[in-house]
Amino acid sequence: MTGQELVEFSREAIVTFFKVGMPVMVIGLLVGVIISLFQALTQIQEQTLVYVPKVAAIFGSLLLLLPFMADALASYMTKIATRIAAGG
């Protein structure tokens, strides 16, 4: 394996990591900002108010995005397995 191939596999790994992780993290961030804005506007300073909506939103997004995430991971694993089967 040359250095260029190693860099390419590393780049694909990072892109796959972001494709799998970013949608859920962005949804969690958006829900957190919306709840924080709601708390600031209504002056409700309950710390536990953030957790239930955020957990529900992340769980729901995982249910909806799981096929996409699994497809991205399976496609990357197929590329790696093909490369290993080819002998390097």
PyRosetta script that sets phi, psi and omega in degrees:
from pyrosetta import init, pose_from_sequence

init()
pose = pose_from_sequence("MTGQELVEFSREAIVTFFKVGMPVMVIGLLVGVIISLFQALTQIQEQTLVYVPKVAAIFGSLLLLLPFMADALASYMTKIATRIAAGG")
pose.set_psi(1, 126.5)
pose.set_omega(1, 179.9)
pose.set_phi(2, -82.8)
pose.set_psi(2, 169.4)
pose.set_omega(2, 178.8)
pose.set_phi(3, -64.2)
pose.set_psi(3, -36.6)
pose.set_omega(3, 179.2)
pose.set_phi(4, -64.6)
pose.set_psi(4, -40.6)
pose.set_omega(4, 178.2)
pose.set_phi(5, -66.3)
pose.set_psi(5, -38.9)
pose.set_omega(5, 178.6)
pose.set_phi(6, -63.8)
pose.set_psi(6, -42.1)
pose.set_omega(6, 177.8)
pose.set_phi(7, -63.8)
pose.set_psi(7, -40.3)
pose.set_omega(7, 179.1)
pose.set_phi(8, -63.8)
pose.set_psi(8, -44.1)
pose.set_omega(8, 177.5)
pose.set_phi(9, -64.5)
pose.set_psi(9, -38.7)
pose.set_omega(9, 178.3)
pose.set_phi(10, -65.5)
pose.set_psi(10, -40.7)
pose.set_omega(10, 178.7)
pose.set_phi(11, -63.9)
pose.set_psi(11, -42.8)
pose.set_omega(11, 178.1)
pose.set_phi(12, -64.3)
pose.set_psi(12, -36.3)
pose.set_omega(12, 178.1)
pose.set_phi(13, -64.6)
pose.set_psi(13, -42.0)
pose.set_omega(13, -179.8)
pose.set_phi(14, -67.9)
pose.set_psi(14, -41.5)
pose.set_omega(14, 178.5)
pose.set_phi(15, -63.6)
pose.set_psi(15, -42.0)
pose.set_omega(15, 178.3)
pose.set_phi(16, -64.2)
pose.set_psi(16, -41.1)
pose.set_omega(16, 177.2)
pose.set_phi(17, -57.4)
pose.set_psi(17, -45.7)
pose.set_omega(17, -179.9)
pose.set_phi(18, -70.8)
pose.set_psi(18, -36.3)
pose.set_omega(18, 177.7)
pose.set_phi(19, -63.9)
pose.set_psi(19, -33.7)
pose.set_omega(19, -178.6)
pose.set_phi(20, -83.1)
pose.set_psi(20, -42.2)
pose.set_omega(20, -172.0)
pose.set_phi(21, -89.7)
pose.set_psi(21, -32.4)
pose.set_omega(21, -172.2)
pose.set_phi(22, -65.5)
pose.set_psi(22, -41.0)
pose.set_omega(22, -179.1)
pose.set_phi(23, -58.7)
pose.set_psi(23, -42.0)
pose.set_omega(23, -179.5)
pose.set_phi(24, -68.8)
pose.set_psi(24, -39.8)
pose.set_omega(24, -179.5)
pose.set_phi(25, -68.2)
pose.set_psi(25, -37.7)
pose.set_omega(25, 179.0)
pose.set_phi(26, -67.2)
pose.set_psi(26, -40.3)
pose.set_omega(26, 177.8)
pose.set_phi(27, -63.3)
pose.set_psi(27, -43.3)
pose.set_omega(27, 176.7)
pose.set_phi(28, -61.4)
pose.set_psi(28, -40.1)
pose.set_omega(28, 178.6)
pose.set_phi(29, -65.3)
pose.set_psi(29, -45.9)
pose.set_omega(29, -179.4)
pose.set_phi(30, -63.5)
pose.set_psi(30, -42.7)
pose.set_omega(30, 178.1)
pose.set_phi(31, -63.8)
pose.set_psi(31, -41.0)
pose.set_omega(31, 178.1)
pose.set_phi(32, -62.6)
pose.set_psi(32, -41.2)
pose.set_omega(32, 179.0)
pose.set_phi(33, -67.2)
pose.set_psi(33, -42.0)
pose.set_omega(33, 179.9)
pose.set_phi(34, -63.8)
pose.set_psi(34, -43.7)
pose.set_omega(34, 178.8)
pose.set_phi(35, -66.1)
pose.set_psi(35, -40.2)
pose.set_omega(35, 178.1)
pose.set_phi(36, -64.0)
pose.set_psi(36, -39.9)
pose.set_omega(36, 177.3)
pose.set_phi(37, -64.5)
pose.set_psi(37, -42.3)
pose.set_omega(37, 176.2)
pose.set_phi(38, -59.9)
pose.set_psi(38, -42.6)
pose.set_omega(38, 179.3)
pose.set_phi(39, -65.4)
pose.set_psi(39, -39.3)
pose.set_omega(39, -179.6)
pose.set_phi(40, -69.1)
pose.set_psi(40, -38.0)
pose.set_omega(40, -178.9)
pose.set_phi(41, -72.4)
pose.set_psi(41, -35.1)
pose.set_omega(41, -177.9)
pose.set_phi(42, -97.7)
pose.set_psi(42, -4.8)
pose.set_omega(42, -178.4)
pose.set_phi(43, 59.4)
pose.set_psi(43, 31.0)
pose.set_omega(43, 172.0)
pose.set_phi(44, -88.1)
pose.set_psi(44, 118.7)
pose.set_omega(44, -175.8)
pose.set_phi(45, -110.4)
pose.set_psi(45, 39.7)
pose.set_omega(45, 178.5)
pose.set_phi(46, -82.6)
pose.set_psi(46, 119.9)
pose.set_omega(46, -176.0)
pose.set_phi(47, -70.8)
pose.set_psi(47, -30.4)
pose.set_omega(47, -176.7)
pose.set_phi(48, -81.6)
pose.set_psi(48, -6.9)
pose.set_omega(48, -179.7)
pose.set_phi(49, -64.4)
pose.set_psi(49, -26.7)
pose.set_omega(49, -176.4)
pose.set_phi(50, -74.7)
pose.set_psi(50, -33.8)
pose.set_omega(50, -167.6)
pose.set_phi(51, -69.7)
pose.set_psi(51, -44.8)
pose.set_omega(51, -175.5)
pose.set_phi(52, -64.5)
pose.set_psi(52, -49.4)
pose.set_omega(52, 177.9)
pose.set_phi(53, -64.3)
pose.set_psi(53, -36.8)
pose.set_omega(53, -178.9)
pose.set_phi(54, -67.7)
pose.set_psi(54, -43.2)
pose.set_omega(54, 178.2)
pose.set_phi(55, -64.6)
pose.set_psi(55, -41.9)
pose.set_omega(55, 179.0)
pose.set_phi(56, -64.4)
pose.set_psi(56, -41.8)
pose.set_omega(56, 179.9)
pose.set_phi(57, -66.7)
pose.set_psi(57, -41.9)
pose.set_omega(57, 179.7)
pose.set_phi(58, -67.7)
pose.set_psi(58, -40.7)
pose.set_omega(58, 177.9)
pose.set_phi(59, -63.6)
pose.set_psi(59, -44.4)
pose.set_omega(59, 177.6)
pose.set_phi(60, -63.1)
pose.set_psi(60, -41.0)
pose.set_omega(60, 178.7)
pose.set_phi(61, -67.5)
pose.set_psi(61, -34.5)
pose.set_omega(61, 176.2)
pose.set_phi(62, -65.4)
pose.set_psi(62, -39.8)
pose.set_omega(62, 177.2)
pose.set_phi(63, -63.0)
pose.set_psi(63, -40.7)
pose.set_omega(63, -179.1)
pose.set_phi(64, -76.4)
pose.set_psi(64, -36.5)
pose.set_omega(64, -173.4)
pose.set_phi(65, -95.7)
pose.set_psi(65, -3.5)
pose.set_omega(65, -177.2)
pose.set_phi(66, -59.1)
pose.set_psi(66, -41.3)
pose.set_omega(66, 177.6)
pose.set_phi(67, -61.6)
pose.set_psi(67, -41.2)
pose.set_omega(67, 177.5)
pose.set_phi(68, -63.5)
pose.set_psi(68, -43.4)
pose.set_omega(68, -179.0)
pose.set_phi(69, -65.4)
pose.set_psi(69, -43.1)
pose.set_omega(69, 179.3)
pose.set_phi(70, -65.1)
pose.set_psi(70, -38.0)
pose.set_omega(70, 178.5)
pose.set_phi(71, -64.9)
pose.set_psi(71, -42.5)
pose.set_omega(71, 179.0)
pose.set_phi(72, -63.6)
pose.set_psi(72, -43.8)
pose.set_omega(72, 179.2)
pose.set_phi(73, -68.2)
pose.set_psi(73, -39.4)
pose.set_omega(73, 179.8)
pose.set_phi(74, -66.7)
pose.set_psi(74, -38.9)
pose.set_omega(74, 179.1)
pose.set_phi(75, -66.4)
pose.set_psi(75, -39.9)
pose.set_omega(75, 177.4)
pose.set_phi(76, -66.8)
pose.set_psi(76, -40.6)
pose.set_omega(76, 179.3)
pose.set_phi(77, -66.1)
pose.set_psi(77, -36.2)
pose.set_omega(77, 177.3)
pose.set_phi(78, -63.1)
pose.set_psi(78, -41.3)
pose.set_omega(78, 177.2)
pose.set_phi(79, -61.9)
pose.set_psi(79, -42.8)
pose.set_omega(79, 180.0)
pose.set_phi(80, -67.3)
pose.set_psi(80, -45.0)
pose.set_omega(80, -179.4)
pose.set_phi(81, -63.2)
pose.set_psi(81, -38.8)
pose.set_omega(81, 177.2)
pose.set_phi(82, -62.2)
pose.set_psi(82, -42.3)
pose.set_omega(82, 179.8)
pose.set_phi(83, -65.7)
pose.set_psi(83, -40.9)
pose.set_omega(83, 179.2)
pose.set_phi(84, -66.9)
pose.set_psi(84, -42.3)
pose.set_omega(84, -179.1)
pose.set_phi(85, -66.0)
pose.set_psi(85, -29.2)
pose.set_omega(85, 179.3)
pose.set_phi(86, -75.8)
pose.set_psi(86, -9.5)
pose.set_omega(86, 176.2)
pose.set_phi(87, 98.3)
pose.set_psi(87, 30.2)
pose.set_omega(87, 174.8)
pose.set_phi(88, 123.8)
pose.dump_pdb("model.pdb")
